[in-house]
Amino acid sequence: MEPIMEIENVANAIRWQADHAANNGAPCTGRVVRAQLALLDGASAVGRALAHWPGRPLEDALPLRLAGGHHFLSLTGADARLGAVYRGEVTDQAEVDALVAAVTRDHDAALLPWLDGPPQTNEAGRSASIMAALLWLSQRLGPRFEMNELGASAGVNTMMERFHFDLGGTTAGPADSPMHIRPEWKGPPPPQAPVEIVAIEGCDRAPVSLADPEQALRLKAYVWAEVTERIARIDAAIALAQARPPKLVQMDAADFVDQRLATPQADDTTRVLYHSIVWQYLPPETRARIEAAMAAAGATADARRRLAWVKLETNRETFRHELRVRSWPGGGEEVLLGTAHAHGAWVEWFGA
């Protein structure tokens, strides 16, 4: 059987993504995605680009690229016709197909650039897993962390030191934060341990500025319209960023890792590389460079200047989103701490 992320047939990728949205609390978005099948007849430039996609459409998140463009038209008021679908007022798939085809035809030129890059959902809910990993690491390495995020997009999770977390009853972060992260928790809670984030920054090849209303709205467009708690988290992230922007640099991921590892590290800290639903988008050569750089840095880590790698990434065989951690000194063996919903709705904690 073909691994899920390696589906190469565009129509199958669209069907899979539509089912995935419907099964994860977004049936309206699922209908809009499924309507992309009707575009494969090539009547629009967007439809022709879909039909002749040169890569792996699911791994490239192709259906979600266009879904973001359609939602953006609705959010901006450029075309209100899909609003009835997002509100659940139009549910017949044939009607949705016709609406999506008409909207695409009328906004063909505006929608085509949405296919140029992967979606930047930048979901704050994923930070629940990252914080749980820090709580676990705190008991083993100490409470002080220097955080470095790959694929930070708009830097939503590069502001996680300002979030409040309730992780199965274990709490962290300022209680007065506008961003409250409280996923459904499965399994025992993570340890209640001190976490002090002494520095935090991120990189992205094309960072999004939440200070720019249009860029912020574009980020919001990638959020599934009917999942209101995710919309609320994006709004909270925009408010935090406008109060104090996250520290972001425009840089290749491997170059960023090399730069951060070469930067002098404060005494008695753990330098953490972290990322969530990013690894699949990095070229193989970039992944290899990062692996080699982290292994080399791990070999020189000591009890005063420690190193950790926290990943919430997709298992390409099962499509489970797995929380895995490596740390140095101590060999850097990878530990599976749990699994999580793609958008942070729940976390299943295994611990270790």
C-alpha positions in Angstrom: 0.0 0.0 0.0 1.3 3.5 -0.9 2.4 5.5 2.2 -0.1 8.3 2.9 2.3 11.2 2.4 3.6 9.8 -0.9 0.2 9.8 -2.7 1.1 11.0 -6.2 -2.4 11.1 -7.7 -3.9 14.6 -7.3 -7.5 13.4 -7.2 -6.6 10.9 -4.5 -4.8 13.6 -2.5 -7.8 15.9 -2.7 -10.1 13.1 -1.5 -7.8 12.2 1.3 -7.5 15.8 2.5 -11.2 16.3 2.3 -11.9 13.3 4.4 -9.1 14.3 6.9 -10.7 17.8 7.3 -14.2 16.3 7.8 -12.9 13.8 10.3 -11.2 16.5 12.3 -14.1 18.8 12.9 -14.1 20.7 9.7 -16.8 19.2 7.4 -17.5 22.5 5.7 -13.9 23.0 4.7 -13.8 19.3 3.7 -16.6 20.0 1.2 -14.7 23.0 -0.3 -11.6 20.9 -0.6 -13.5 18.0 -2.2 -14.9 20.5 -4.8 -11.3 20.8 -6.1 -12.0 17.5 -7.9 -14.4 19.4 -10.2 -11.6 21.8 -11.1 -9.4 19.1 -12.6 -11.3 19.4 -15.9 -8.8 22.2 -16.7 -11.4 24.9 -17.3 -9.3 27.3 -15.2 -5.6 28.0 -14.9 -5.9 26.9 -11.2 -7.5 23.7 -12.3 -4.8 23.0 -14.9 -2.1 23.7 -12.3 -3.7 21.2 -9.9 -4.2 18.5 -12.6 -0.5 18.7 -13.7 1.1 19.2 -10.3 4.8 18.0 -10.7 5.4 17.0 -7.1 3.7 14.8 -4.5 0.4 16.6 -3.9 -0.3 15.5 -0.4 3.2 15.9 0.9 3.2 19.3 -0.7 -0.2 20.1 1.0 -1.5 21.1 -2.4 -5.3 20.9 -1.5 -4.7 23.1 1.5 -2.8 25.7 -0.5 -5.9 26.3 -2.6 -8.2 25.9 0.4 -6.4 28.9 2.0 -7.0 31.0 -1.1 -10.7 30.2 -1.2 -11.0 31.1 2.5 -9.0 34.3 2.0 -11.5 35.5 -0.6 -14.3 35.0 1.9 -12.5 36.6 4.8 -11.6 39.7 2.9 -15.1 40.0 1.4 -13.7 39.8 -2.1 -16.2 37.0 -2.8 -18.9 36.1 -0.2 -20.4 33.1 -2.0 -18.5 30.5 -0.1 -19.6 32.0 3.2 -22.8 29.9 3.1 -20.7 26.8 2.7 -18.3 27.7 5.6 -21.4 28.4 7.8 -22.9 25.0 7.0 -25.9 26.5 5.1 -24.9 24.8 1.9 -24.1 21.1 2.3 -24.9 19.4 -0.9 -21.6 18.5 -2.6 -22.9 19.2 -6.1 -23.9 22.7 -5.0 -20.5 23.2 -3.3 -18.7 22.0 -6.5 -20.6 24.5 -8.6 -19.9 27.4 -6.2 -16.2 26.6 -5.9 -15.9 26.3 -9.7 -17.6 29.7 -10.1 -15.5 31.4 -7.5 -12.3 29.9 -9.0 -13.2 30.9 -12.5 -14.0 34.5 -11.4 -10.8 34.8 -9.3 -8.4 32.6 -11.3 -5.5 35.0 -11.4 -5.8 35.9 -7.7 -6.0 32.2 -6.6 -3.1 30.9 -8.8 -0.3 32.3 -6.6 -1.7 30.5 -3.6 -0.3 27.3 -5.1 3.3 28.7 -5.0 4.1 27.8 -1.4 2.9 25.5 1.4 0.3 26.7 3.9 1.6 28.5 6.9 -0.9 27.5 9.5 1.4 28.3 12.4 -1.0 26.7 14.9 -0.5 27.8 18.5 -2.2 24.6 19.8 0.9 22.6 18.8 2.9 24.5 21.5 1.2 22.2 24.1 3.4 19.4 23.0 6.5 21.5 22.9 5.8 22.8 26.5 5.1 19.3 27.7 8.5 18.2 26.3 10.2 21.2 28.2 8.5 20.1 31.4 9.9 16.6 30.9 13.3 17.9 30.0 13.4 20.2 33.0 13.5 17.3 35.4 16.4 15.8 33.5 18.5 18.8 32.3 17.4 21.7 34.4 14.8 24.5 34.0 16.6 27.1 31.8 16.0 26.9 28.0 17.2 28.8 25.0 14.6 28.1 22.3 15.2 28.1 18.5 12.3 27.3 16.1 12.5 26.1 12.6 9.8 27.0 10.1 8.4 29.6 12.5 6.2 31.2 9.8 4.7 34.3 11.6 6.4 33.3 14.9 3.2 32.3 16.7 5.0 29.6 18.6 8.1 31.8 18.9 6.0 33.6 21.5 5.2 30.5 23.6 6.9 31.9 26.6 3.9 34.3 26.8 1.2 31.5 26.6 -0.6 30.0 29.5 -0.8 26.2 29.5 -3.0 23.7 31.2 -1.8 20.3 30.3 -3.9 17.7 32.1 -3.8 19.8 35.2 -0.1 20.7 34.9 0.2 24.4 34.4 2.9 26.7 33.0 3.2 30.3 31.7 1.5 33.6 32.7 -2.1 33.1 33.9 -3.1 36.5 32.5 -2.0 35.7 28.9 -4.6 36.2 26.1 -3.4 32.9 24.8 -4.7 29.9 26.8 -3.6 26.5 25.6 -5.7 23.7 27.1 -5.9 20.6 24.9 -7.9 17.5 25.8 -5.3 15.5 27.7 -5.0 11.8 27.3 -2.8 9.8 29.7 -1.0 11.0 32.8 -0.1 14.7 33.0 3.5 15.8 32.3 5.5 16.6 35.4 4.9 19.9 37.2 8.4 21.3 36.9 9.9 24.8 36.5 10.4 26.1 32.9 12.3 29.3 32.3 12.7 30.3 28.7 15.6 32.7 28.8 15.7 33.4 25.0 13.5 32.5 22.0 13.7 33.1 18.3 12.8 31.5 15.0 13.5 31.4 11.3 11.5 31.0 8.2 12.3 31.3 4.5 9.3 33.5 4.1 8.3 34.9 7.5 4.9 36.4 7.9 4.5 39.7 9.8 1.5 39.8 12.0 1.9 43.6 12.2 0.7 43.7 8.6 -3.1 43.3 8.5 -3.0 41.6 5.1 -0.3 39.1 6.0 -2.1 38.4 9.3 -5.3 37.8 7.4 -3.5 35.5 5.0 -2.3 33.4 7.9 -5.8 33.3 9.3 -7.1 32.1 5.9 -5.2 28.8 6.3 -7.2 28.1 9.5 -10.3 26.0 8.8 -13.2 28.3 8.9 -15.6 26.5 11.2 -13.0 25.6 13.9 -13.7 28.6 16.0 -11.2 27.9 18.8 -8.4 28.0 16.2 -9.6 31.3 14.9 -9.6 32.6 18.5 -6.0 31.4 18.9 -4.9 33.2 15.7 -6.6 36.4 17.0 -4.8 36.1 20.3 -1.5 35.5 18.6 -2.0 38.7 16.5 -2.7 40.6 19.7 0.5 39.3 21.3 2.6 40.0 18.2 1.3 43.6 17.9 2.2 44.2 21.6 5.7 42.7 21.1 6.7 41.1 17.8 8.4 37.7 18.0 12.1 37.6 17.1 12.2 36.1 13.6 14.9 36.0 10.9 14.5 35.2 7.2 16.8 32.3 6.7 17.2 28.8 5.4 16.6 26.2 8.2 20.0 24.6 8.0 21.8 27.9 7.9 19.8 29.0 10.9 20.8 25.9 12.8 24.5 26.4 11.9 24.3 30.0 13.1 22.6 29.3 16.3 24.9 26.4 17.2 27.9 28.7 16.6 26.5 31.4 18.9 28.0 31.4 22.4 25.6 29.6 24.8 24.8 31.0 28.2 26.0 28.9 31.2 23.6 26.4 32.8 21.1 26.4 29.9 19.7 23.9 27.5 19.8 25.0 23.9 16.6 23.6 22.2 16.0 23.2 18.5 12.2 22.7 18.0 9.7 22.5 15.2 6.2 21.3 14.5 4.8 20.0 11.2 7.8 21.4 9.3 10.2 18.6 8.6 8.2 17.2 5.7 8.6 20.5 3.8 12.4 20.7 4.1 14.5 19.3 1.2 16.4 16.1 1.9 19.7 17.8 1.8 18.6 20.4 4.3 17.4 17.7 6.7 20.7 15.9 6.3 22.7 19.1 7.2 20.6 19.7 10.3 21.0 16.1 11.4 24.8 16.3 11.0 25.0 19.7 12.7 23.0 18.5 15.7 25.0 15.3 16.1 28.2 17.3 16.0 27.0 19.8 18.6 25.6 17.0 20.8 29.1 15.4 20.9 30.4 18.6 22.6 27.5 19.2 24.9 28.2 19.1 28.6 26.4 19.4 31.9 26.5 23.2 31.9 25.7 23.8 28.2 23.2 21.2 27.2 21.4 20.5 23.9 17.9 19.2 23.0 15.9 18.6 19.9 12.1 18.6 20.3 10.0 17.6 17.3 6.3 17.3 16.7 6.3 15.8 13.3 4.3 13.5 11.0 5.1 9.8 10.9 5.0 9.3 7.1 3.7 5.8 7.4 0.9 6.2 9.9 0.2 10.0 9.6 0.3 10.2 13.4 1.8 13.4 14.7 4.5 12.2 17.1 6.3 14.2 19.9 9.9 13.0 19.9 12.9 14.4 22.0 16.6 13.9 21.8 19.0 15.4 24.4 22.7 15.7 25.1 24.9 14.9 27.0 23.8 11.4 27.2 23.9 10.0 23.7 21.0 11.8 22.0 18.8 8.7 21.8 15.3 9.7 20.5 12.4 9.2 22.9 8.8 9.1 21.9 6.8 11.1 24.5 3.4 11.1 22.9 1.2 11.9 19.9 -1.0 14.9 19.2 -3.8 16.2 17.1 -2.5 18.1 14.1 -3.9 21.4 15.4 -3.4 20.7 19.1 -7.0 19.7 20.0 -5.7 16.8 22.1 -2.4 15.4 23.3 -1.8 11.8 24.2 1.1 11.7 26.7 3.2 8.6 27.1 6.1 10.1 29.1 9.1 8.0 29.7 
